[in-house]
Amino acid sequence: FILLLSISTFFTIINRKNQKLPATIGILLLGMLLSISVLGFKLISPDSYGKIPHILRHINFHDFLMNIILGFLLFAGALHINMKALEKEKWSVFLLAIFGTALSTLFIGFASFYVFQAISFEIPLLYCLLFGSLISPTDPIAVLSIFKNYDIDKSLSIKIEGESLFNDGIGIVFFLTILSIIQADGQNFNFTTTALLFAREAIGGIFFGWLIGMIAKVVLKQTQEDAKTAVMVTLVLVMGGWAVADFIKVSAALAMVTAGITVGQWIHHQSPKALKDLVFTFWDIMDEIFNNTLFVLMGLAIILIDPNVISFKLAFIAIAIVLFGRLVSVSLPVILLNIKKKSQGKENLKLISILTWSGLRGALAFALALSLQDMPYGHTIIFLTYSVAAFSIIVQGLSVGKLLKHFGY
């Protein structure tokens, strides 16, 4: 972890001095370049390659993200969400996060299955749906880090950021449900059981997050004159809340988002200035540290891809299917919402275009894919996920600003 943090800091300095790209994109590109250089060194001098301290041997990417830093990143992002703005856009966020994610999962799953069959590449339907479930949610870590660089319309901002914060928890529930069906060979599938699992994980996670957020607010009010203690309270909220949510089997991701929004509103509007400044400064630093180390690790993770499954044709097809799936999954919610508002078709088209292109995938999807490496077709799914995520962060992330400017947002 020390070596990873050191590389992350070095890459951050290089990016800010030379590349001047958004931090996520610059650091990811430098990490990928380092990975490719190391792989080239392996071909030239295998003996020397074996003496390199390989970070990925000591840090499990999946565990590092899902069990250690995801709670910190989600809480840090949710702290800045404006509750009043979120309430105004609640139906947009709800439909995009739940209905949109479900629709995207089904579309990508079935489209992948039939297109892969057409090119004589066989992957069972359930595994295609599994790929659809992990790649459908927009990654809050990538979205929030990219959108920090743009001053965009508040209504659009809350749609994109709110969706990305909530739909990762929803996507994880879909992913776990399909994975359990595969592991049971489809024999134990029961709609009622699946609905109860979704309710427990999603609704339970949101309720638990609200509950611990309210408890934290009470404690913060009692300690509001001591800003350093307030920071410690938020740390306990994240680490303890994540552990308890995991123990009681509710969505820890959704719990952290809800807790962050709940606590954030009190800090924004009612806390003393000294407390507000210190808490937000602390969490901005935490967000910067973990976000940068995560994307360095993702860049280095090219080494984890099995060379035998690499296919540029499959990667191109997967990217096209995921983009089209995103287009379908945002179009229906936007049209449904704007029938009531009687918005013009041109405005709908602008919003659909931006929501489609700003739907970034990233480390979260790749971490879920890595959990499948010991399963059939697991390495193919890992390669496809990395291809989509890399394209999403680099190509979409670099061009989304121009699209926003073009449409006047």
C-alpha positions, 0 to 999 in steps of 0.5 A: 500500500505504501508503494501504491500510495507513493506511485499515486503521489508521483503520478499526480504530480506528473499529471498536474505539471505536464499532462494537465488532464482530469486526475482520474484520466491522467493517473489511469493512463500513467498506470496503464503505461507503467503496466505495459512497460513492466510487461515489456520488461518481462519479455526482455528480462524474465529473471529481473522481472521476478524481482520487481515488488509486484503490488498486485500480489499483495493487494487484492483489487476486489477486496481493496475496493469493495471492503476497504475504500468504497465506503470512504469514497461513497461517503465523501461524494455524498457529503456534497449532495444538495438535499433540496436539489435531490428532492426536486430530481428524486423521480429522475434519480429513482427511475435512472438508478433502479428502472434504468439499471434493470433495463440496461442489465437485461438489454446488455445481457440479451444483446451480448448473448445474441451478438456473440452467438452471431460471431460464433463466440459462445457465452451462456445467457446467464453469464451475459446477464451477469456481465450486464449487471456489473457493467450497467451501473455508472461508477460513482467514483469515476463520475464524481471525480470527472465532473469535479472539473466542470461547472454544469447546470445544477439540475443536470449535475444532481441527476448524473451524480445522484444516479451514480451514487445510488445505482451502484448499490442497485447494480450490486444487488442485481449482480449478486442475485444473478450470481446466486442463480448461476451458482445454484444452476438455476434450480433455486430461483424464486421470484419472491425470494429474489424480490425479498433479497432486493428489498432487504439489500436496497431498502434496508441499506437506505433505511440503515444509512438514514438511521446511522446518519441521524444518530451521527447528527445527534452526536455531532450536535453534542460535539460541534464545538470540537471540530477534530472530534467531529471528524472522528465521529464521521470516521466511525460512522463510515467504518463502523456503519460499513461493518454493521451493514455488511453483518446484517446483510443490507447494502453497505454502499447504499447505506454510506450514500444515505448516511453521507447525504443525511450528515452532509445536510446538517454540516452544510446548513447548521454546523459551526464554520470551523467544524464544516471547514475541517470535516470537508477538508478532511474528506476531500483529502481522503477522497483524493488519496483513495481515488488516486490510488484506486485508479493507479491500481486500475491502470496496473491491473492490465497485468491481471488480464489473461492474454488468451482472452484478449480480442479487439473485436470482442472489446469493440462489440462490448463497448458498442452494446454497453453504449447502446444499452445506456442509450436505451436505459436513459431514454425511457425514463427521460421520456416518461418524466418529460411527458408530464412536463411536456418538454420539447423533443429537442430538449429530451434529445439533448438530455438523453445524449448527455446522460448516455455519454456521461454514464462512465464505468470504472473501478467498481465494475472491474472489481466485481468482474475480478470476483469471477476469475475462478468461474467459467468465462470469468476471464472473458468477462474481466477483459470485456469489463476492463475494455469498456471501463478504460474506453469509458474513462479515457474517451468519454471522460475526455470528451464529455466536457465538450458535449456539455459545452456544445449543448449549453450545460 
